[in-house]
Amino acid sequence: MRLRISLRSVAKTISTASSSSPSSQSLAISAKTLADFIDTHSGGLVALTGAGVSTDSAIPDYRGQHGTYTLNPDYQPIFYQAFRDSDQARHRYWARSFLGFPPILTTQPNPTHFALAALQGGLDSPQHLKSLITQNVDGLHQKAGARDVIELHGSLHLVRCMHCGHEEDRGVFQEALAALNPDWQELLVSQSTSKLYTRMNADGDVELKTPEEQRQEEEQHADQDVKKRAPLDYHTFQYPTCSCCGTGHYKPKVVFFGENIPQDTKDASTRAVLESSGLLVMGTSLATYSAFRLVKLAKDAGIPIAMVNLGPSRADELADVRVDGNSSLLMKEVARELGIGEVKGEIRTRTRVMNVVGS
């Protein structure tokens, strides 16, 4: 028997609703249902998460109400082949990434991240969750304390040489970019970077204004006591070659469009699902096949599936339990049901428009 529960009104009404309101009752019912699923499959449960679990950390998803493709139907992500083969593409990407990456470092986990980390158990608490697989590249699961996370699409916090495979911390690479581009660094330190871009992406990549657009903005503020500067052009932005081999070019250690998931990552995620007692899918429409195949794999193997997502997903008909609602509100209640208690984390919103990985 399949169970469908909708919480679509909860996020809007929770701040004013009384404990007896319909939205609160729906939340309680959904939390009890999901807690029962987790408890039944405790110890062998595997979670698969997507962009939707990070929306409450002010990182939007792809196809939600404020998602990348919803706000910009013409959005074109960067492709691996273009980055690999074009020096101009790399100049453009690293200029945008240099300005946009620092805010990513300050992004904090939300209640969903902390709840899933708590489900992994500890010295004084039982292990409900055996493995955690994520499509996200933001590192928020680890920041919340999750262990042994399988990152399907890589991590923003590392760069990797496309020639020799040498890896370096993204923060260290940021320092190298700053040293090579003092004018850009001055702008970054002055916190006036918004003069250079119109849209910010969650992978630390921004939509740069053209030199002409920058000149027009300078003219509009000519009467203000602001230091004038020459427009910056990404064509002049410098990036270093590999510090190990000396010739290769670094790429963020994320899976770009047109790039294959590493075989060891694919094997690890497949093994985790096939060895699980249940699959908990959260915050994803499963539009990418790399994630959808794992749900289909579980279904074909007879493994029970619970899905939590705000809006429809590609695999709704495969789920045994389906909850349509906000994961943070739900997981706070699930934690209470399971005796974990209060989970940390706040629900945040960002005033400046952001997109997701690969722009």
C-alpha positions, 0 to 999 in steps of 0.5 A: 500500500502506498501512502501520500501526504501533502504538507504544501500549506505548512511552510506558509502557516506554521508561524501563526498556526496553533497546535490544533490547526489543520497544517499542524495536524498534517505535520504531526501525521507526516512526521509520525509516518516517516518516523515509523518508516525510519524506525522500521528500517533502522540500522540499514537505512540509506538516505539520498538527498538533493538540492531541496534539502539545502533550500532552507540554507538559502541555496535554491534548487533547480526546479522549485518555485525559486529554482534556477530553471524556474527563474531563468528558462534560458539558463545554460550550465557550463559543460565539461568539454568547454571548460576542458578545451577553452582557455576563454571558458576557464578565464570566465569561470574562475573570474566568476567563481573568485567573486562568488565562492566566498559566501559559500563558505559562510553558508550554514546547515539547516535542520534537515542536515542536522537531523540526518547527521543525528540519524547516523547515531553516536556513542549515546544514540542508536544508528538509524541511518547506515549511509548518506548519498547526496547529489549536493556539492555544498558540503553542508551534510559534513558541516552538520556532522554527517560521516562518510557521505557519498558525494555523487556530483563531487564537492565545491571545496576541492579543485583537481588538476585535469592532467595529473589529478592533484587535488587542492583545497578550494580555499588555498586556490582562492588565495592563489587567485587573489595573488594573481588578480590584485584588482579583483581582490581589492574589489572583493575586500571592499565588498563592492562585488555586487557592482560586477554581477547581476546573479549569484550561483550557489557554486560560487559562480556569478553572472558578470556584468560586461565592461559596458554595463560596469561603465554605465553603473559608474556613470549613474553613481558619478555624483556619489563620493565613490572611488572610480575604477576601470571596468574589469573584464574576465578575459584579463583574469589570471588563474594558476597551473597545477602546483604539482605537475606545473602544466595542468589546469585545475577544475572544481571537483564537481561533475559538470554537465557532459562529464561522467560520475567517477566509477568508484563513486558510482559503485559505492552508491550502488552498493550502499543502496543494494545493501540497505533495508530501506531508502529515504529520498529527500529534496530531489525531483530526480531529474538527473539519471544518476540519482533516479537510477538509484531509486529504480535500483531499490525498487527493482530489488524490493527495497522499501522507499520513502520520498520527501519533496516539495513538489512532484518527482520523477519517481513518485510512483515508485515510493511506498511513502510519499510526503509533499512538504518542507523537509526542515519542518518535517525532520524537526518533528521526526527527530522528536518522534524518534526520541532524538530531541531538538535538532540544531539549525535555522531556516534561512533565506537569501535576499540576493538571487542565487542559482545552483551548480554548473552555471 
